Amino acid sequence: MGKSIEAVKRKGKAKEAAIESKDQRWHCRNRITLVFGSNDVEELDTYTYDNDKLNFQTVKFHQAKSKAIEEILDNCIDEYYRGHVTEIHCELSSDGKTVIVEDNGIGFPVGKVPQVYSEFRTGSKFKDEETDKKGFLHRTLGQNGLGAAATCLTSDEFKVRVRHYNTKKEQTYTFIDGALKIKKTKPKPFKGHSGVRIELVLSKEVYKNNKIDSHLLRKRVIDLAYNNPGLTFYFNKEKYHFKKGLFELAQRVDSSTAQEFGTSAYIFESTTARGKKVKGKIDMSIALNINRASEEREKFISFVNSTPTFDGGFHHDRVKRIFVNSLKEKLARTAKKEKVTLIDNDILTGMTFTIGITMPNPRFESQTKRKLVRDAFLDKGIEDIMSKNIDKFFRKNKEYLENIMERAKARSRFQELKDASKVGRKQKRQRVEKLLDANERKKRELCSLFICEGDSAIGGLRSARDKLYQGGIALKGKPMNVAQAAIKDILNNQEFADIMASIGLVIGVPAEVQNLRYSKVIFLADSDVDGGHINTLLANFFYQFWPELFEQEVICIAKAPLFEVITDKGTKYIETPPELETFRETTKLKIKEIQRNKGLGEMSPEAWKHVLSRDSFTIISADDIAKAKEMLNVCFGKDTSLRKNLLMDEDSAGESVSVSISGKAKKATKKAATKKKVVKKKVAKKKTAKKKTTKKKTKK
């Protein structure tokens, strides 16, 4: 050994610690937190029962008081597990202080009452290896001989009436002030049902406030009824009896989203410490609520041997992990194809798991039984129920699987937009070479930007525009379909980059009109099918990233005249062939010449002046945002079958994005109908071309 311990020099006589021995009553009443948990009011995230609904909320919860009453109810459930109880009654007085719990079990020998309710380590559930008639290990809630005795020792009054089925004797004991005083009646025969009846008032000295929350006690009774289908409960004369168990609880969460995942009875074999082989059975029930519209994180309602596991534990973690991993494996190929990575929240958002487990010898972190610890047999049991039911779940929930992918894509797109906003801010500061800018510097809210089809159109716009307030930028052919493009590709598209920089837009950042360089963005394309297609592709681009621009009437279309009709009294500008026919039939003017403009490049300077000098342009607006997005997805999305169905179905032409005319009465433009007309025109052109070819051959 090393150096010896040094002796401490002290002055005078040292005061020694007083060695005391306290009885279990004192220890229980003064150290109640060791037995029943917190003796203070805390906040608990749980649910309460409101008529036929479940309300998830944060409640004021007193762990110790709640556990004290639950221990009495748990003893009734243990008797039910043993096959002796069919009814359990619970009553709470109007002042919330007196609780009565009664069952119709077989009771126990009346002479054992003082030991059971006033002495620790006294009970009938200590033998973990005890089996029932079928050879299965008993499933119980209490195994430590503390619960009911601790409740009695922390009560001002604890009255027990036991009716013993085997001896047909009844006796009542009254424990006063934590069993400091005990009164009893003489044993006597009884009539009616056997069982145990307890009436108690918790100690005000121990619990500070001995009033019981009626809502939470009622919740506990209803929870027990859901956990034990077939067993009848009463709370203040109100009956609770369920046949389908926890699936009915899931239906109470939301009947429209509830589904039973599966039930299972997992049987295992074990060897006791003495080498005896025994069987055990774990009953499991899992129900789900899948609310695809919800953005809330997952919730768990769980019980082990009817005890609510508020803090979760092993069963929560295992069920969740197997469920998530199975779904990730199922969707792995689709996720790879869509170039997205699935995370847990994509799968679990909006879900509620309702889990019930009944098993022999459950182990919890503490006497409060709020958190379950790992058990090897339960681990295998959970794997068993999950593997047997997961494929059936996949078959029944194809829409949910699609929803997971949509959520993952939306999250991925959000991240892309976030990254794009950084790139976009840099692009916003770059000078746009192709921009024909408006000269106004201060009052930019008066400026309009024309997006034109082709460089030739810019030449006409350059000479006819109001240089102070009108700007222009040219497109080179048809713009990109952004619905099928990656954000990275859109940012790298020079034409879109120039348009965004010209207006002051950034992908991933909402548009604020007052901060834009132009308050109006006007599409100006040829008056043909290709021009219409360009306009819709541009509308798709702006609507995908800045739908608010349409609400604020920023996006417009300028209709170029298809015909310039020169008369003896000036030139008339006409947009469509039907309008030309009407003009011909009704006009009294002498028509000298009709010029047809195949494109913007063929328009006369006067026609350009006519277009650009209008007081208002056609404003594109969406009356129904959801339908607008749906229609854009049909027209520009990856699923070609949607477009095919739209074009083949004549009746579907009625649903589309509406267009309003600024300063005039509103009219509706049917995008679906326009699409069909485009197809019909193309077919007509092909037929005409064939006819011409045939005629030429005939002439030859």
C-alpha positions in Angstrom: 0.0 0.0 0.0 1.0 3.6 -0.4 1.1 6.3 2.2 -1.1 5.8 5.2 -4.2 8.0 5.7 -3.4 11.2 7.6 -5.2 11.7 10.9 -7.3 14.9 11.1 -6.7 17.2 14.1 -10.1 18.4 15.4 -10.8 20.8 18.3 -13.2 19.6 20.9 -15.8 16.9 20.6 -17.2 16.3 17.0 -20.9 16.2 16.5 -22.0 12.9 15.2 -24.8 12.2 12.6 -28.0 11.0 14.2 -28.8 7.5 13.0 -32.6 7.0 12.6 -34.8 4.2 11.5 -38.1 5.2 9.8 -41.0 2.9 9.2 -42.4 2.4 5.7 -45.4 4.7 6.4 -43.0 7.6 7.1 -40.8 6.8 4.1 -43.7 6.5 1.7 -45.4 9.7 2.8 -42.2 11.7 2.8 -40.6 10.1 -0.3 -43.7 9.7 -2.4 -41.8 10.6 -5.6 -39.7 7.4 -5.3 -42.9 5.3 -5.5 -45.4 7.3 -7.6 -43.3 9.9 -9.4 -43.5 13.7 -9.3 -45.6 15.2 -6.6 -45.9 18.5 -8.5 -48.3 19.6 -11.2 -46.6 19.2 -14.6 -47.6 19.6 -18.3 -48.3 16.5 -20.2 -48.9 16.2 -23.9 -51.7 13.7 -24.2 -55.4 13.5 -25.2 -58.8 13.7 -23.6 -62.1 12.3 -24.6 -64.7 14.8 -25.8 -68.0 13.1 -26.8 -67.0 10.9 -29.8 -63.7 12.6 -30.5 -60.2 12.7 -29.2 -58.6 16.0 -28.4 -54.8 16.1 -28.4 -53.7 18.8 -26.0 -51.4 19.7 -23.2 -53.0 19.1 -19.8 -52.1 19.8 -16.2 -51.0 16.5 -14.8 -50.1 15.3 -11.3 -48.2 12.1 -11.7 -48.3 10.9 -8.1 -52.0 11.4 -7.6 -52.8 9.8 -10.9 -50.6 6.8 -10.1 -52.1 6.3 -6.7 -55.6 5.8 -8.1 -54.3 3.8 -11.1 -52.7 1.2 -8.7 -56.2 0.4 -7.4 -57.6 0.1 -10.9 -54.6 -2.0 -12.0 -55.4 -4.6 -9.3 -58.8 -5.0 -10.9 -57.2 -5.5 -14.3 -54.9 -8.2 -12.9 -57.9 -10.1 -11.7 -59.4 -9.7 -15.2 -56.3 -11.2 -16.7 -56.7 -14.2 -14.4 -60.3 -14.6 -15.6 -62.1 -13.5 -12.5 -63.6 -10.0 -13.4 -66.3 -9.0 -15.9 -67.2 -5.5 -14.5 -65.2 -2.6 -13.0 -67.0 0.4 -11.5 -65.3 3.7 -10.7 -66.9 6.8 -9.1 -65.7 10.2 -8.2 -67.6 12.4 -5.7 -68.8 15.8 -6.8 -66.0 17.6 -4.8 -63.4 15.4 -6.6 -61.9 14.0 -3.3 -63.6 10.6 -2.8 -62.8 7.8 -5.2 -64.6 4.4 -5.2 -63.3 1.4 -7.2 -65.1 -1.9 -7.2 -64.9 -5.1 -9.2 -66.7 -8.4 -9.2 -63.7 -10.7 -8.9 -63.2 -13.4 -6.4 -61.5 -11.3 -3.7 -59.0 -12.8 -1.3 -59.0 -14.1 2.3 -60.3 -11.4 4.5 -57.7 -11.9 7.1 -55.0 -10.8 4.7 -56.5 -7.3 4.2 -54.2 -5.5 6.7 -51.0 -7.0 5.2 -52.0 -6.3 1.6 -52.9 -2.7 2.1 -50.6 -1.5 4.8 -47.4 -3.5 4.3 -45.0 -3.4 1.4 -43.8 -6.5 -0.3 -47.1 -8.2 0.3 -49.2 -9.5 -2.7 -49.8 -12.4 -5.0 -47.8 -11.4 -8.1 -44.2 -12.0 -7.2 -43.7 -15.2 -9.0 -42.6 -14.3 -12.5 -42.6 -18.0 -13.4 -46.3 -18.6 -12.4 -48.4 -20.0 -15.3 -52.1 -20.2 -16.0 -54.2 -23.3 -16.8 -53.0 -23.3 -20.4 -49.4 -23.2 -19.3 -48.7 -19.6 -20.2 -46.9 -17.2 -18.0 -49.3 -14.8 -16.2 -49.6 -11.2 -17.6 -50.0 -8.6 -14.8 -49.5 -4.9 -14.2 -48.1 -5.0 -10.7 -45.3 -7.3 -9.5 -43.6 -5.5 -6.6 -46.1 -5.3 -3.8 -45.9 -1.5 -3.5 -48.8 0.0 -5.3 -52.0 -0.5 -3.3 -50.1 -0.3 0.0 -48.5 3.0 -1.0 -51.9 4.4 -1.9 -53.3 3.3 1.5 -50.4 4.8 3.4 -50.8 8.1 1.6 -54.5 8.4 2.2 -56.5 10.2 4.9 -59.1 7.4 4.7 -58.9 4.1 2.9 -61.9 1.8 3.3 -61.7 -1.7 1.9 -64.6 -4.2 1.7 -63.6 -7.7 0.6 -66.1 -10.3 -0.4 -64.2 -13.6 -0.7 -65.8 -16.0 -3.2 -64.4 -19.2 -1.8 -65.2 -18.6 1.9 -68.4 -16.6 1.2 -67.2 -14.2 3.9 -67.3 -10.4 3.8 -65.3 -8.0 6.0 -64.6 -4.2 5.9 -61.4 -2.5 7.0 -61.0 1.3 7.4 -57.4 2.6 7.4 -57.3 6.2 8.8 -54.4 8.7 8.4 -52.1 6.4 6.4 -53.0 3.3 8.5 -52.1 4.9 11.8 -55.5 3.7 12.9 -57.3 0.7 11.6 -61.0 -0.2 12.2 -62.7 -3.3 11.1 -66.1 -5.0 11.1 -66.7 -8.6 12.0 -66.6 -11.1 9.1 -70.1 -12.1 7.9 -71.7 -13.9 5.0 -72.7 -11.8 2.0 -75.3 -11.8 -0.7 -74.7 -10.8 -4.4 -71.4 -10.5 -6.2 -67.9 -11.2 -4.7 -64.9 -8.9 -5.2 -63.1 -5.9 -3.7 -64.5 -2.4 -3.1 -62.2 0.4 -2.2 -63.2 3.9 -1.1 -60.4 6.4 -0.5 -59.6 10.0 0.1 -55.9 10.9 -0.6 -53.9 12.7 2.1 -53.9 16.5 1.8 -50.7 16.5 3.8 -48.9 14.3 1.3 -50.3 15.5 -2.0 -50.8 19.2 -1.0 -54.1 19.2 -3.0 -56.0 16.0 -2.7 -58.6 16.8 -5.4 -58.7 14.4 -8.3 -59.1 15.6 -11.9 -62.3 14.1 -13.2 -61.4 14.4 -16.9 -58.1 12.5 -16.5 -59.7 9.8 -14.2 -62.5 9.3 -16.8 -59.8 9.2 -19.5 -58.0 6.4 -17.6 -61.2 4.4 -17.2 -62.0 4.7 -21.0 -58.4 3.8 -21.9 -58.8 0.6 -19.8 -62.0 -0.2 -21.6 -60.4 0.2 -25.1 -57.4 -2.0 -23.9 -59.6 -4.8 -22.6 -62.4 -5.4 -25.2 -65.3 -7.3 -23.7 -64.6 -6.0 -20.1 -67.3 -3.6 -19.0 -66.4 -0.3 -17.2 -68.5 2.3 -15.5 -67.4 5.8 -14.5 -70.0 7.7 -12.5 -72.7 5.3 -13.8 -71.6 5.9 -17.5 -71.0 2.6 -19.3 -67.9 1.9 -21.5 -67.8 -1.4 -23.3 -65.8 -2.0 -26.6 -65.6 -5.0 -28.8 -62.7 -4.2 -31.2 -60.3 -2.7 -28.7 -57.7 -0.2 -29.8 -58.9 -0.1 -33.4 -62.0 1.6 -32.0 -59.7 4.1 -30.3 -58.1 4.8 -33.6 -61.5 5.3 -35.1 -62.2 7.8 -32.4 -59.1 9.7 -33.4 -60.6 10.1 -36.9 -62.9 7.5 -38.4 -62.1 8.6 -41.9 -58.3 7.9 -41.6 -58.3 4.9 -39.2 -57.2 1.5 -40.3 -56.2 -1.7 -38.5 -52.6 -2.6 -39.3 -52.8 -5.9 -37.6 -53.2 -8.1 -34.5 -50.9 -10.9 -33.4 -50.4 -13.4 -30.6 -46.6 -14.2 -30.5 -45.8 -17.4 -28.5 -42.3 -18.0 -27.2 -40.6 -20.6 -25.0 -38.3 -19.7 -22.1 -36.4 -21.4 -19.4 -36.7 -20.3 -15.7 -33.8 -19.9 -13.4 -34.5 -23.4 -12.0 -34.3 -24.9 -15.5 -38.1 -25.3 -16.0 -39.4 -24.7 -19.5 -42.4 -22.3 -19.7 -44.4 -20.7 -22.5 -45.2 -17.0 -22.8 -47.7 -15.2 -25.0 -47.5 -11.6 -26.2 -50.7 -10.1 -27.6 -50.1 -7.1 -29.9 -52.4 -4.7 -31.7 -51.4 -1.9 -34.0 -53.8 0.6 -35.6 -52.9 3.6 -37.7 -54.4 7.0 -38.7 -52.9 8.4 -41.8 -53.9 12.0 -42.4 -52.3 13.0 -45.7 -53.4 16.6 -45.4 -51.6 17.1 -42.0 -48.2 18.5 -41.6 -47.9 17.6 -37.9 -45.2 15.1 -36.7 -46.2 11.6 -35.8 -48.1 10.8 -32.6 -48.2 7.6 -30.4 -50.9 6.3 -28.3 -49.5 3.2 -26.5 -50.2 0.8 -23.7 -48.4 -2.1 -22.1 -50.6 -4.4 -20.1 -53.2 -1.5 -20.2 -50.7 1.0 -18.7 -50.2 4.2 -20.8 -46.6 4.6 -21.8 -46.5 8.3 -22.0 -42.7 8.4 -22.5 -42.7 5.7 -25.1 -39.8 3.3 -25.0 -38.7 0.2 -26.8 -42.0 -0.6 -28.5 -42.3 2.9 -29.9 -38.8 2.9 -31.4 -39.0 -0.7 -32.8 -42.4 -0.3 -34.5 -41.4 3.0 -36.0 -38.0 1.9 -37.2 -39.4 -1.3 -38.9 -42.2 0.7 -40.4 -40.0 3.4 -41.8 -37.3 1.0 -43.1 -39.9 -1.2 -44.8 -41.4 1.9 -46.6 -38.0 3.2 -47.6 -37.1 -0.2 -49.1 -40.4 -0.4 -50.9 -40.0 3.1 -52.5 -36.2 2.8 -53.1 -36.5 2.3 -56.8 -39.0 5.1 -57.3 -37.0 7.4 -55.2 -33.9 6.7 -57.3 -35.9 7.3 -60.5 -37.2 10.6 -59.1 -33.7 11.5 -57.8 -34.9 12.2 -54.2 -33.8 10.8 -50.9 -36.5 9.7 -48.4 -36.3 10.8 -44.8 -38.3 9.7 -41.8 -40.5 12.8 -41.8 -41.6 12.1 -45.4 -43.1 8.9 -44.1 -44.3 9.7 -40.6 -45.8 13.2 -41.0 -49.5 13.2 -40.2 -49.5 9.7 -38.7 -50.9 8.4 -35.4 -49.8 5.0 -34.1 -52.1 3.2 -31.6 -50.2 0.3 -30.1 -51.4 -2.2 -27.4 -49.2 -4.9 -25.9 -50.1 -7.4 -23.3 -47.1 -9.5 -22.2 -45.7 -11.4 -19.2 -43.3 -9.6 -16.9 -43.0 -6.2 -18.7 -40.0 -4.1 -17.5 -40.3 -0.4 -17.1 -37.7 2.3 -16.3 -39.4 3.1 -13.0 -42.4 2.4 -10.8 -44.4 5.0 -12.7 -44.3 2.7 -15.7 -44.2 5.5 -18.3 -41.4 4.1 -20.4 -40.8 0.5 -21.5 -37.3 -1.0 -21.6 -36.1 -3.6 -24.2 -37.3 -7.2 -24.0 -35.8 -9.8 -26.4 -39.1 -11.7 -26.8 -41.0 -8.5 -27.4 -38.4 -7.6 -30.1 -39.2 -10.8 -32.0 -42.9 -10.3 -31.4 -42.9 -6.9 -33.0 -40.8 -8.1 -35.9 -43.4 -10.9 -36.3 -46.5 -8.6 -36.4 -44.8 -6.1 -38.7 -43.5 -8.6 -41.3 -46.9 -10.4 -41.4 -48.9 -7.2 -42.2 -46.6 -4.8 -44.0 -47.3 -6.2 -47.5 -51.1 -6.0 -47.0 -50.6 -2.4 -45.8 -48.7 -1.5 -49.0 -51.5 -3.0 -51.2 -54.2 -1.0 -49.3 -52.3 2.3 -49.2 -51.1 3.1 -52.7 -52.2 6.7 -52.5 -50.3 7.1 -49.2 -47.1 5.8 -50.9 -47.6 8.3 -53.7 -48.1 11.0 -51.1 -44.7 10.1 -49.5 -43.0 10.6 -52.8 -44.8 13.9 -53.4 -43.7 15.1 -50.0 -40.1 14.0 -50.7 -40.2 15.8 -54.0 -41.7 18.9 -52.5 -39.0 19.0 -49.8 -36.3 18.4 -52.4 -37.7 21.2 -54.6 -37.9 23.5 -51.6 -34.2 22.9 -50.9 -33.4 23.4 -54.6 -35.3 26.7 -54.5 -33.4 27.7 -51.4 -30.1 27.0 -53.2 -31.4 28.6 -56.4 -32.2 31.9 -54.6 -28.5 32.3 -53.8 -27.6 31.9 -57.4 -30.5 34.0 -58.5 -29.4 37.0 -56.4 -26.1 36.9 -58.2 -27.7 36.7 -61.6 -30.1 39.6 -60.6 -27.1 42.0 -60.4 -25.7 41.1 -63.8 -26.3 43.3 -66.8 -28.6 41.9 -69.5 -27.1 42.5 -72.9 -30.3 41.7 -74.8 -32.6 44.0 -72.7 -34.1 47.0 -74.4 -34.6 48.8 -71.2 -37.1 51.5 -70.3 -35.4 54.8 -69.7 -37.5 55.8 -66.6 -35.2 55.6 -63.5 -37.4 56.6 -60.5 -41.0 55.6 -61.2 -40.4 52.0 -62.3 -43.9 51.1 -61.3 -45.0 52.8 -64.5 -42.8 50.6 -66.7 -43.8 47.6 -68.7 -41.6 44.8 -70.2 -42.6 43.1 -73.4 -41.3 39.6 -73.9 -41.2 39.2 -77.7 -40.9 36.2 -80.0 -37.7 36.6 -82.0 -35.2 39.3 -82.7 -37.2 40.6 -85.6 -40.0 41.5 -83.3 -37.6 43.6 -81.1 -36.8 45.7 -84.2 -40.5 46.7 -84.6 -40.8 47.2 -80.8 -37.7 49.4 -80.7 -39.1 52.0 -83.2 -42.7 52.0 -81.9 -42.3 51.8 -78.2 -42.6 54.6 -75.6 -38.9 54.6 -74.7 -39.5 56.1 -71.3 -41.9 53.5 -70.0 -41.7 50.4 -72.3 -38.9 47.9 -72.5 -38.4 44.7 -74.4 -36.5 41.4 -74.5 -36.5 38.8 -77.2 -36.9 35.0 -77.0 -35.0 32.7 -79.2 -37.5 30.1 -80.2 -39.8 28.3 -77.7 -38.8 28.7 -74.0 -38.1 25.7 -71.7 -40.9 23.7 -70.1 -40.0 24.3 -66.5 -42.5 21.7 -65.2 -40.2 18.9 -66.4 -36.9 20.7 -65.8 -34.5 20.7 -62.8 -34.0 24.0 -61.0 -30.3 23.8 -62.0 -31.2 23.6 -65.7 -33.6 26.6 -65.4 -31.0 28.7 -63.7 -28.5 27.8 -66.5 -31.1 28.7 -69.2 -29.8 32.1 -70.5 -33.1 33.3 -71.7 -34.9 32.7 -68.3 -31.8 34.1 -66.5 -32.1 37.3 -68.6 -35.8 37.6 -68.0 -35.4 37.2 -64.3 -32.6 39.7 -64.1 -34.5 42.2 -66.3 -37.6 42.1 -64.0 -35.8 41.6 -60.7 -37.1 38.1 -59.9 -35.3 35.4 -58.0 -36.3 31.8 -58.0 -37.2 30.7 -54.4 -38.0 34.3 -53.3 -41.6 35.6 -53.4 -42.1 38.5 -55.8 -43.0 41.9 -54.3 -44.4 44.1 -57.1 -43.2 47.4 -55.5 -39.6 46.1 -55.7 -39.7 44.9 -59.3 -38.1 46.8 -62.2 -41.4 46.4 -64.2 -44.9 46.4 -62.8 -46.3 44.8 -66.0 -44.9 41.8 -67.9 -46.5 41.4 -71.3 -46.2 38.4 -73.6 -46.0 39.4 -77.3 -45.9 36.5 -79.7 -47.1 35.7 -83.2 -50.8 35.2 -83.6 -50.5 31.5 -84.5 -50.4 28.2 -82.8 -46.7 28.4 -82.0 -47.2 31.9 -80.6 -50.0 30.5 -78.3 -47.7 27.7 -77.2 -44.9 30.3 -76.3 -47.4 32.3 -74.3 -48.5 29.2 -72.3 -44.9 28.1 -71.7 -44.1 31.6 -70.3 -47.3 31.6 -68.2 -46.2 28.2 -66.8 -42.7 29.5 -66.0 -44.0 32.5 -64.0 -46.8 30.5 -62.3 -44.5 27.8 -61.1 -42.3 30.2 -59.2 -44.3 33.4 -58.6 -48.0 32.7 -58.6 -48.5 35.9 -56.7 -47.8 37.9 -59.8 -51.0 36.6 -61.3 -53.0 37.6 -58.3 -51.5 41.1 -58.5 -52.4 41.3 -62.3 -48.7 41.7 -63.4 -48.7 39.1 -66.2 -50.5 40.1 -69.4 -50.8 39.1 -73.1 -50.7 41.6 -75.9 -52.6 40.4 -79.0 -51.0 41.3 -82.2 -53.3 41.9 -85.2 -53.3 39.1 -87.7 -54.8 41.3 -90.4 -54.2 44.9 -91.4 -57.2 46.0 -93.5 -56.6 49.2 -95.5 -59.8 51.1 -96.3 -60.6 54.4 -97.9 -60.8 55.9 -94.4 -57.7 54.4 -92.7 -56.4 51.1 -91.5 -58.3 48.6 -89.4 -56.5 46.1 -87.2 -58.2 42.7 -86.9 -57.0 39.8 -84.7 -58.8 36.7 -86.0 -60.3 35.3 -89.3 -63.9 35.3 -87.9 -63.5 39.0 -87.0 -62.3 39.7 -90.6 -65.3 37.9 -92.1 -67.7 39.9 -89.8 -66.0 43.1 -90.8 -66.3 42.3 -94.5 -70.0 41.6 -94.2 -70.9 44.6 -92.1 -68.6 47.4 -93.1 -69.7 50.2 -95.5 -66.0 51.2 -96.0 -64.2 50.4 -99.2 -61.5 47.8 -98.6 -58.5 48.6 -100.7 -56.1 45.9 -99.4 -55.9 43.2 -96.7 -52.4 42.4 -95.4 -52.0 39.1 -93.4 -49.2 39.2 -90.9 -47.6 35.8 -90.6 -45.6 37.0 -87.6 -44.6 40.0 -85.6 -41.7 40.7 -88.0 -44.2 41.4 -90.9 -46.3 44.0 -89.0 -46.1 47.6 -90.2 -44.8 50.4 -88.0 -48.4 51.6 -87.7 -49.5 48.2 -86.4 -46.8 48.2 -83.9 -47.9 51.7 -82.7 -51.5 50.4 -82.5 -50.4 47.4 -80.3 -48.1 49.3 -78.0 -50.3 52.3 -77.5 -53.3 50.4 -76.0 -54.5 51.5 -72.6 -54.8 47.9 -71.3 -53.7 44.4 -72.2 -55.2 41.0 -71.5 -54.5 40.1 -67.9 -53.9 36.4 -67.0 -55.4 35.5 -63.7 -56.4 32.3 -61.9 -59.8 32.1 -60.3 -59.0 28.8 -58.6 -55.3 28.3 -57.7 -55.7 24.5 -57.1 -57.4 24.0 -60.5 -54.8 26.2 -62.2 -51.9 24.1 -60.8 -53.7 20.9 -61.7 -54.3 22.1 -65.3 -50.7 23.2 -65.6 -49.6 19.8 -64.4 -51.8 18.2 -67.0 -50.5 20.4 -69.8 -46.8 20.4 -68.9 -46.2 17.6 -66.4 -44.3 14.4 -67.1 -47.5 12.2 -67.2 -48.4 12.2 -70.9 -51.6 10.1 -70.3 -53.2 13.1 -68.5 -52.8 15.2 -71.7 -54.1 12.4 -73.8 -57.2 12.1 -71.6 -57.7 15.8 -71.7 -57.5 16.0 -75.5 -59.8 13.0 -76.0 -62.4 14.1 -73.6 -64.6 16.9 -75.1 -66.3 17.6 -71.8 -63.1 18.4 -70.0 -62.7 21.6 -72.1 -64.7 23.5 -69.5 -62.1 23.4 -66.7 -59.1 25.7 -67.1 -57.4 28.8 -65.9 -59.6 31.9 -66.5 -58.3 35.1 -68.2 -59.7 38.5 -67.4 -59.6 41.6 -69.5 -58.3 44.7 -67.7 -60.7 47.6 -67.8 -63.4 45.6 -69.6 -65.9 42.8 -68.9 -64.1 39.5 -68.0 -64.1 36.5 -70.4 -62.9 33.0 -69.9 -60.3 31.4 -72.0 -60.3 27.6 -72.0 -56.8 26.2 -72.0 -58.1 22.7 -72.6 -60.2 23.9 -75.5 -57.2 25.8 -76.9 -55.1 22.7 -76.7 -57.7 20.7 -78.7 -57.9 23.4 -81.3 -54.1 23.3 -81.7 -54.2 19.6 -82.3 -57.1 20.0 -84.7 -55.3 22.8 -86.6 -52.2 20.6 -87.0 -54.3 17.7 -88.3 -56.1 20.0 -90.7 -52.8 21.4 -92.0 -51.5 17.9 -92.6 -54.6 17.0 -94.5 -54.4 20.1 -96.6 -50.8 19.4 -97.4 -51.7 15.9 -98.5 -54.5 17.2 -100.7 -52.2 19.7 -102.4 -49.6 17.0 -103.0 -52.2 14.7 -104.5 -53.5 17.5 -106.8 -50.0 18.2 -108.1 -49.4 14.6 -108.8 -52.7 14.4 -110.7 -51.8 17.4 -112.8 -48.5 15.9 -113.7 
